[in-house]
Amino acid sequence: MNYRAMRKTLRAGSIVFGASALFLLFLPSLFLDLLGLDANEALIWSMRMIAITLIALAGNMWNNSRNSSDSGVGNVAKVMCVSASALGVLTLMIPVQITWFSYLYAVIGFGFGFSYLINILRK
């Protein structure tokens, strides 16, 4: 496993998730519009709840990238590989017409999933 690269991927993912969290927290209607979803009070509230969870995830990713042992970073990378890839899949399964933003969001998820996978497999 390439632990150094995994640590960098975790930090980069932390920044991306942190930025997404702020976007969801402060501009949930715009985020939903970019995904092609109709904004309503319940969905806006859900986006803000997800934002808070993403803030926690981003903080944990950053902390693990800096303070965990190599085996700990490897375990976190495995979880994030599956999670980032699943985010890409779920984004493409959105129940509305896929927008350019949906494709971009999916590519970002798949990109992180691929980065984790490559670094898990590398010696």
Secondary structure, DSSP 8 states (H G I E B T S, - for coil): --HHHHHHHHHHHHHHHHHHHHHHHH-HHHHHHHHT----HHHHHHHHHHHHHHHHHHHHHHHHHHHS-HHHHHHHHHHHHHHHHHHHHHHHT-SS---HHHHHHHHHHHHHHHHHHHHHH--
